[in-house]
Amino acid sequence: MIRRCRHAPGTPTPEGQAVTDQFRTMLTAVRNLQPWTPGHAQDVAVRIGPFVERARPRPGDDHGPEMIAVALVHPDTPHAAAYLHGRQLGYTDRGWLRCETAAVLGLWQPGYAMLTHAAAGLPLPDDIGMAPAHYALNIEARKRDDSLDGFTLLRFGPYTQARHAQQDYDLLTAALEGRETTLVPGHCVSPRLGPFDVSDHHLFADPYETDAVALLDAAVEGMSTE
């Protein structure tokens, strides 16, 4: 209930009027969703449980039809106070996250601010349903008997943008063409894209400091001399 004190009957307090205006802005935003178009680098509103949060798509990684990379930001960004409040509530330590486009309500509007964890004074939950948006590229040798048995020749990661991983995937696929079934007897060699597992970081070659195709050729040559 909006308090009315020291005012004539029916006249809301300034605080009450501010809350009313904010509530009306929120209703307008909810009723008039602004469509989001991938690739335009515009902040979006994403659903996280019963809340709505502001998310900033990662440039160059917001084209996916089903998955994009975003960073959650405090609803009052870019104000300094919002940054400090965001640190307290866990907004700034999440990094880039994998976000299903089905969770995107539309473009971010200030009216959504009332629906955020920040507005409720609550920290973001440990599990927000979004995995870290880092990518890995594995060169795998799988047995040709339709089983899942095999091993991994090389691992590249983390890629910070899906398009970079896709570029190396295409290069490696081209480099393997015609040799997939001859490099490792009884196996089929192929690259596979997937999420980067931080716990296994020591097994991966840094894709931004390594020529993936050259490293593949070196690994194949090493196998042929064994």
Salt bridges, closest charged atoms under 4 A:
ASP43 OD2 - ARG54 NE 2.82
ASP43 OD2 - ARG56 NH2 2.76
GLU53 OE2 - HIS117 ND1 2.66
ASP61 OD2 - ARG58 NH2 2.69
ASP62 OD1 - HIS63 ND1 3.23
GLU140 OE1 - ARG142 NE 3.48
GLU140 OE2 - ARG192 NE 2.83
ASP217 OD1 - ARG179 NH2 3.64
